[in-house]
Amino acid sequence: MSVVPQIDGREALAELSRFRMAFYRCLSARADAFFELTDALLCADGPTRTPVELSLLAEHQRGYGSLYGALNHGRLDANALRDLLISLPLPRFDGRIVLTVDDSPWLRSDAACSPDRLFCLVHGRNGRSSDHVVPGWPYSFVAALTPDRTSWTQVLDAVRLEPADDAVAVTAHQLRDVVERLIAAGQWQDGDRDVLVVMDAGYDVMRLAWVLRDLPVELVGRLRSDRLMRRPAPSLKEYAQAYPQGGRPPRHGKEFSLARPASWPEPSVITVNDTARYGKAEARAWDRLHPKLQQRSAWIDHDSELPLVEGTLIRLHVDHLPGDRNAPPVWLWSSSTGATPDDVDFVWSCYLRRFRPGAHLSPVQAVPRLDEATITEPSGSGPMDLARHRRAQPTPPRRNTRTDRRKPWEKTTRPGAALTPTCVRRGFRHIRSHLAHPAHGPKPSRPGPGRPPGSTNRQPSTRYDVGKTVRRPANLTERNERG
């Protein structure tokens, strides 16, 4: 009789087994081989540069032919998996759900036979001067943030961006789908505070706020330091006093330039906090500021009068950031108006926590090294669904319940700290035998005849260009010419 190790108690192992059973039910074709492939990927100790190496692990009981069969012909019900991830317990900030949206590339630099690749920005280690672009498959993901300092993120959805996609439209559809699933699963109910979604400067937060205005969400995004905003338009009484001769009242107020302090009025909210990680943090907020939109770029298809998207502008200045003693101010825009001092502090503290998901997914993607594997097809159930499953692992119980299995030359975890995803992945092999195994055993079969000896491949793979295939019109004239 084997003894189950007291890792987090039998209930934790039972919960993980239930998730494995539910994930297995999401697989419709080549389910057994697909499930064993994911187990082998989690149990691999070190980089996996070719998928066939996974078939040599003890956790993979089938031959290498079934491995490629699962990649090429396996099927995963993505909607069922999304519902499963949404149904898991979500971390909350004082009872409020906080999400982040970001993109992460699966780099495919030398895969000339892989279609639908885009140029993905890769940040260098020596600042912006060393940033460069690499061909790859970019993925947009939505994750739930946690209030504590941990390396774990709970990814709720992942979508691959195709060359013909509009990034803003894809992100809006993805956020709408996640929020609606949260409501359907009972994670958000009437009377709860709006779901907070934080994002970086690469997203058009004003456009997303307008598109998702019918959902219970508050969007917060970072702005460039050279943006121009507008104050609220004066009331009719104020306008009549300033212009007694009459005329059409303006839609926009005075200009607010983020780069010119002379254009800043008195802030509506000022907060000062002493933090252990960032030192003194001072936040100033201005209510009901909006951009002056123009009918181009993302608003090119908006035929009616352009809307006024008002929100709260926040200027955050901290003494220092980790690794940066001269931190510049950070400008944030929230789609909510009438913010209180507590709301302002809540917004910028949640935004600073959004840096963790991007930093966490990068090493997780790099460990298997499947970016160097000879996989050419991004659609279907092969690498795209495999990548989605890797990103969509649920957040395990964040207690120090597993042995810290580190190399002799690696630093140990401080006492009481939660284990990192890499450490848990190393220990997954030791608890796998105590979990549910829904996959059936392999059936004996004979290998195929293969290619006749001495013959060559007379059907070379098609090579594809990298980049966008559809360009949006830059102005109204170009849009009308296209018809």
Residue pairs with C-beta under 8 A, 6 or more apart in sequence:
2 433
2 434
4 10
4 13
4 434
5 430
5 431
5 434
7 13
7 401
7 402
7 431
8 397
8 399
8 401
12 396
12 397
12 401
13 431
13 434
13 435
16 396
16 435
17 435
17 436
18 436
19 84
19 88
19 394
20 435
20 436
20 437
20 438
21 436
21 438
22 84
23 35
23 81
23 84
23 389
24 31
24 35
24 438
24 439
25 80
26 76
26 77
26 80
26 81
26 84
27 34
27 35
27 74
27 75
27 76
27 77
28 75
28 76
28 77
29 73
29 74
29 75
29 381
30 66
30 69
30 70
30 73
30 74
30 75
30 381
31 74
31 439
32 62
32 439
32 440
32 442
33 62
33 66
33 67
33 69
33 70
33 74
34 70
34 74
34 76
34 381
35 438
35 439
36 59
36 60
36 61
36 62
36 439
37 54
37 60
37 67
37 70
37 71
37 386
38 386
38 389
39 59
39 60
39 432
40 54
40 55
40 57
40 59
40 60
41 48
41 54
41 368
41 386
41 390
42 425
42 428
42 429
43 57
43 59
43 428
43 429
43 432
44 53
44 54
44 57
44 368
45 426
45 429
46 367
47 366
47 367
47 368
47 369
48 54
48 368
48 369
48 370
48 373
49 369
49 372
49 373
50 372
50 373
50 374
51 67
51 68
51 71
51 370
51 373
51 374
51 375
52 64
52 67
52 68
54 60
54 67
55 62
55 63
55 64
55 67
59 429
59 432
60 67
61 441
61 442
62 442
63 442
63 447
65 447
65 448
66 442
71 375
71 381
71 382
71 383
71 386
72 377
72 380
72 382
73 381
74 381
74 382
74 385
75 381
76 381
76 385
76 388
76 389
78 385
78 388
81 388
81 389
81 392
82 156
82 157
82 177
82 178
82 181
83 181
83 185
85 154
85 155
85 156
85 157
85 392
85 394
86 156
86 178
86 181
86 182
86 185
86 187
87 185
88 154
88 394
88 395
90 97
90 144
90 154
90 187
91 144
91 145
91 146
91 147
91 154
91 395
92 98
92 147
93 145
93 147
93 196
93 346
93 350
94 147
94 346
95 192
95 193
96 192
96 193
96 195
96 196
97 144
97 182
97 187
97 188
97 195
97 196
98 144
98 145
98 195
98 196
98 197
98 198
98 350
98 353
99 142
99 143
99 144
99 145
99 156
99 175
99 178
99 195
99 196
99 197
99 198
100 142
100 143
100 145
100 197
100 198
100 199
100 354
100 357
101 140
101 141
101 142
101 171
101 174
101 175
101 197
101 199
101 203
102 140
102 141
102 143
102 199
102 200
102 354
102 357
102 358
103 138
103 139
103 140
103 141
103 161
103 202
104 138
104 139
104 141
104 358
104 361
104 362
104 365
104 391
105 120
105 121
105 122
105 134
105 136
105 137
105 138
105 139
106 136
106 137
106 138
106 139
106 365
106 370
106 371
106 383
106 387
107 120
107 122
107 134
107 135
107 136
107 371
108 114
108 117
108 135
108 136
108 137
108 371
109 134
109 135
109 136
111 117
111 135
111 374
111 375
111 376
112 463
112 464
113 376
113 461
113 462
113 463
113 464
114 137
114 375
114 376
114 377
114 378
114 464
115 376
115 377
115 378
115 462
115 464
116 137
116 160
116 162
116 163
116 378
116 379
116 464
117 135
117 136
117 137
117 163
117 464
117 466
118 135
118 136
118 137
118 138
118 161
118 163
118 466
118 467
118 468
119 133
119 134
119 135
119 466
119 467
120 133
120 134
120 135
120 136
120 138
121 131
121 132
121 133
122 131
122 132
122 133
122 134
123 131
124 130
124 131
124 132
135 466
136 371
137 160
137 161
137 378
137 384
138 160
138 161
139 158
139 159
139 160
139 161
139 387
139 388
139 391
140 158
140 159
140 160
140 161
140 167
140 170
140 171
140 174
141 155
141 157
141 158
141 159
141 357
141 361
141 391
142 155
142 156
142 157
142 158
142 174
142 175
142 178
143 153
143 154
143 155
143 156
143 357
144 153
144 154
144 156
145 153
145 198
145 350
145 353
145 354
145 356
145 357
146 152
146 153
146 154
146 353
146 395
146 398
147 353
148 398
150 356
150 398
150 418
151 356
151 360
151 418
151 420
151 421
152 360
152 395
152 396
152 398
152 418
152 421
153 356
153 357
153 360
153 361
153 395
154 394
154 395
155 357
155 391
155 392
155 393
156 178
156 392
157 174
157 177
157 178
157 392
158 387
158 388
158 391
158 392
159 170
159 174
160 378
160 384
161 167
161 170
163 467
163 468
163 469
163 470
164 468
164 469
164 470
166 298
166 472
167 203
168 203
168 204
168 207
168 208
168 211
168 298
171 203
171 208
172 207
172 208
172 211
172 212
175 197
175 208
175 212
175 215
175 217
176 212
176 215
179 188
179 195
179 212
179 215
179 216
179 217
180 215
182 188
182 195
183 189
183 216
188 195
188 216
192 216
194 216
194 217
194 218
194 336
195 215
195 216
195 217
195 218
196 217
196 218
196 220
196 346
196 347
196 350
197 217
197 218
197 219
197 220
198 220
198 221
198 350
198 351
198 353
198 354
199 205
199 208
199 219
199 220
199 221
199 222
199 354
200 221
200 222
200 354
201 221
201 222
201 223
201 224
203 221
204 298
205 219
205 220
205 221
205 223
205 333
205 335
206 290
206 291
206 293
206 309
206 311
206 333
207 298
207 299
208 219
208 221
209 219
209 309
209 311
209 335
210 307
210 309
212 219
217 335
218 334
218 335
218 336
219 334
219 335
220 332
220 333
220 334
220 335
220 347
220 350
220 351
221 332
221 333
222 330
222 331
222 332
222 333
222 351
223 258
223 313
223 331
223 332
223 333
224 258
224 331
225 258
225 259
225 328
225 329
225 331
226 258
226 259
227 258
227 291
227 331
228 255
228 256
228 257
228 258
228 291
228 292
229 255
229 256
229 257
229 258
229 289
229 290
229 291
229 313
230 252
230 253
230 254
230 255
230 256
230 289
230 290
230 291
230 292
231 252
231 253
231 254
231 255
231 256
231 265
231 286
231 288
231 289
232 253
232 288
232 289
232 290
232 310
233 249
233 250
233 251
233 252
233 253
234 242
234 249
234 250
234 253
236 249
239 249
239 250
251 308
252 290
252 292
252 308
254 263
255 263
256 263
256 264
256 265
256 286
256 289
256 313
257 263
258 315
258 331
264 286
265 286
267 284
267 285
267 286
267 315
268 285
268 286
268 287
268 339
269 283
269 284
269 285
269 287
269 339
269 340
269 341
269 344
270 282
270 283
270 284
270 285
270 341
271 282
271 283
271 341
271 344
271 345
272 280
272 281
272 282
272 283
273 280
273 281
273 283
273 345
274 280
274 281
275 281
275 318
277 322
278 318
278 319
278 320
278 321
278 327
278 352
279 318
279 319
279 320
280 318
280 319
281 316
281 317
281 318
281 319
281 348
282 316
282 317
282 318
283 314
283 315
283 316
283 317
283 344
283 345
283 348
284 314
284 315
285 312
285 313
285 314
285 315
285 339
285 344
286 312
286 313
287 312
287 337
287 338
287 339
288 310
288 311
288 312
288 337
289 310
289 311
289 312
289 313
289 333
290 308
290 309
290 310
290 311
291 309
293 299
293 306
293 307
293 309
294 306
295 302
295 306
295 476
296 474
296 475
296 476
297 472
297 474
299 306
300 472
300 473
300 475
300 476
300 479
301 479
309 335
310 337
311 333
311 334
311 335
311 336
311 337
312 333
312 334
312 336
312 337
312 338
312 339
312 343
312 344
312 347
313 331
313 332
313 333
314 331
314 332
314 333
314 334
314 344
314 347
314 348
315 329
315 330
315 331
315 332
316 329
316 330
316 331
316 332
316 348
317 327
317 329
317 330
318 327
319 327
320 326
320 327
321 327
330 348
330 351
332 347
332 348
332 351
334 347
336 343
339 347
360 421
361 391
363 422
364 390
364 391
364 421
364 422
365 371
365 390
367 422
367 425
368 390
370 383
370 386
370 387
373 383
375 382
375 383
376 461
377 383
378 384
396 424
398 418
399 418
400 413
400 416
400 417
400 418
400 419
402 419
402 423
402 424
402 427
402 431
403 427
404 412
404 413
404 419
404 423
405 423
405 426
405 427
405 430
406 412
406 413
406 423
413 419
413 420
413 423
419 427
451 457
473 479
473 482
